[in-house]
């Protein structure tokens, strides 16, 4: 792994600051699976800049009427009710 790749890993506090959310929200999103993809190194949690950027893009909306969550990295697409499985 290059030094640039290592420098791109952020702590949860740094990732929360990058996304402009609280560390608490980020921890809850990590547990529920609604947050950005993360990396576990031993007991430490880290976020890559690429994963944070993908998370921002996956959650971008054009209007408030776009209420359904888009499938993002590591999240399955939501099926519409009444769809055949």
C-alpha positions, 0 to 999 in steps of 0.5 A: 500500500502506498503512502498516498493510500494510507494518507487517504484513510480517515478516522471516524471523527475525520470522516464525520467532519468530512461529511459534516455529520456527527460522529454519533450519526456515523457510528449509528449508520455504520451499525445499521448499514446505512452509512459509507463503506468502512475498513476494519483494521484490528479494532480500528475503523477507517474510511477511505476518501473514495468510499466517502465520495461514493456515499455522497454521490449515492445520496444526492437528490434532485428534490425532496420528493425523491424519498426512496433510498438509492442502492449504494455501495454495500446496500441492496436495491429496495424493491417496490411493493407488489413486485414479484420476488 
